[in-house]
Amino acid sequence: MYPSTDTRSAERGFASVSTLLGFGAVAVLVFALLGAAGTQPDRFGRIPVPSTAFVSLPGAESSMAWTSPDGSPPPADLRITVIDPRNGTSLRVNSRGGEATTRNGRELKPVARVDPPRKGVFKVRVTSKAAALQPGTELAFGETAAGAIGGRLGQVGTLLTGPAGIVAGLLLLGALLAPSVTRATRRSAGAT
C-alpha cells in the first residue's frame, strides 16, 4: 500500500467562511426571535387615563394597552395623542386589537401602537370622559413583537460596530487565516 499524496484534507481549516457566516446569521436570527417571545405589554411604563405625561419610548414599534381595576373594556371615547417634543409634531397612532394579557393581576387590552422615529421621551395625551369617572384606569406602554425583534437586531448592530465587534472580527480573521499561514510555513520548510 502506498502512502496517500493527497494533502488537501490536512490543509483545510476548521470551517469555511460561508459556514461561519451561516452559523452567525442563524444565531442572530434566533436571538432576534427570542426577543419577540419575551415582550412585555408595560415595559415602558403606565400613565393614568385621562392625563398628559412624558413617556420614554424606544426607536421601534411600541404598543399601548388599556387596563382598569375591574377589567372593563376600553371606552369608545378613548383618544391617544403622541407628540414629539423636539418639533411638536404628532406621531401617527394606529388602533390595534388583539388578545388581552394579564400582568400583576390586571388585564391589559391592546388598543393602539405607535412607531417613534427615534429613541427618546415623547409627550402623551390620553383623554376619555368615561374613563375620568372610573378611577384607576391606565394606559400601559410596551413592546410589540416587531418592535422587540427590531430592538434585538439593533443591539446586534451596535455590538458588531463597537469595540467587542472589532475584536471578534479580528479573531475570526485570524482563525480564517491560520490554515493559510500554516500551509505557507510547511511549504517553505519543505522547499529548503
JOCORSUL-V509238 format. One record per run of one state. SS is the DSSP state (alpha for helix, beta for strand, coil for the rest). FROM is the first residue (numbers start at 1). LEN is the number of residues. If there is no record, write none. Layout:
ss->SS from->FROM len->LEN
ss->SS from->FROM len->LEN
//
This chain:
ss->coil from->1 len->7
ss->alpha from->8 len->4
ss->coil from->12 len->5
ss->alpha from->17 len->21
ss->coil from->38 len->7
ss->beta from->45 len->4
ss->coil from->49 len->2
ss->beta from->51 len->7
ss->coil from->58 len->3
ss->beta from->61 len->7
ss->coil from->68 len->11
ss->beta from->79 len->5
ss->coil from->84 len->6
ss->beta from->90 len->2
ss->coil from->92 len->1
ss->beta from->93 len->3
ss->coil from->96 len->5
ss->beta from->101 len->3
ss->coil from->104 len->2
ss->beta from->106 len->10
ss->coil from->116 len->4
ss->beta from->120 len->8
ss->coil from->128 len->1
ss->alpha from->129 len->4
ss->coil from->133 len->5
ss->beta from->138 len->6
ss->coil from->144 len->1
ss->alpha from->145 len->17
ss->coil from->162 len->1
ss->alpha from->163 len->29
ss->coil from->192 len->1
//
